[in-house]
Amino acid sequence: MRDTGILAADSVARRINRESFLLLGGTAALLMQVAHPLVAAGVDQHSDFRRSPLRRLVRTVDTTLAIVYGERTTAEGALKRIGRRHGPVRGQAADGRAYRAQDPRLMLWVQTTLVLTSVRWYEAVMGRMSQAERDAYWAEGRFFAGELGVPEHLFPPTYADLERYEAEMLSTEAVPDPIATAVARDVLRPYTWLPEALYWPADALSAALLPVPLRKRFGLRYGVPQRLFYRAVIVTLRGLRTLLPEWLTVVPQARRFEKAQGRRRRAA
């Protein structure tokens, strides 16, 4: 019996998340998440990213890709680890509101940021996806969030509905407060001892991928230099994808999955 994990072998999530360049959108997705004051409060009070930003990033990426590319037991184990980590994360935000990481509405917002940022960055490099592909990718994102406890009635039905949900959240709930702004600053400057100029490329890329309201609230510039840099990055990535070997352009988890699938097909 073939084990393709918890997704279909030809899932859109596997096609998108195999690309190494997608990791460059991680900062923008995280900034969107912490724009919500309750998410920011949880990160501020419970996360270890300030002490070990690189280790935290690697752990998060590894867990996410284990869900997408791992065999069923591996993927289910990764989902359970996320649940266990979120369980103790609860407290009170600066405005007195209680929060908990397992709040379905906060989990929905986090999943939304991951899906929208991934699609926008993927399309910038690879070209526009069809509406059916966008909807399929969101359906897979809904499945992951549902496994973590988000009830079906909370989900926007289609990708277009998801974008409308994002716009509503950015005008109502995902509006950074001082704590969110401070956490965002730590996300943008994980190593304070580095010269400010070294962060310019990451700032420009994050500004390009962020919704305009958050770009302004987090103080990220997106003028002519940043726009030109963003276009140059896209053109460079398109070229490198055809020139560099797969061990650089495809994430290890996807390479292992695709090799295993190839062996299974040859043995069938």
C-alpha angles and dihedrals in degrees: 000000000000118000110208093165123241094317132063113268091245096044120150090232090061092049093050102038094050089076114097092207089066088076088070088072093059096096093053092050091050091049090053090051096051091046084083105083093219093052089046091051090054092049092045095050103034114020125099094205092110091060098039111013095162094048090048091050093050092048093050094047092046092051093047094049091046088060093049100041107018125103114263096270091047093048093047090048090053091051090051091051090055090051092050093049092049095047098080094039106105137115144114128302124224091264091056097256117138118233139185128187091229092059102128093221093054091046089051091053092049092050090048092056092051095049097044095044092047094050094046094048094042091050092048090060104028104031133257119318121223119258089249091055092048091050091048092051091051090047088056090047089051089053092054093047090046090055088055092053109273108141119233096243092065096059121100101236100227139024090255089054088050091057090050089050089052092052091050093048092049090056097043120019108008093065112130119241123195092278091051091049091050092048090048089053090054090049091053094043106035092156109044092186092067117096112263092237092064090065094056096094093049090046091051093049093046091049090052093052099042123090109258096249092057093043088060097041092052092048097242116155121224106180131135096296092051093046092050091048091050092052091047091052091052093049091046093050092049090055096043092052089065097040105041125073120258093252086071101036100040124056115246094243091057093046091053092047094048093048091050091049090050091052091049092051092050091048093049 
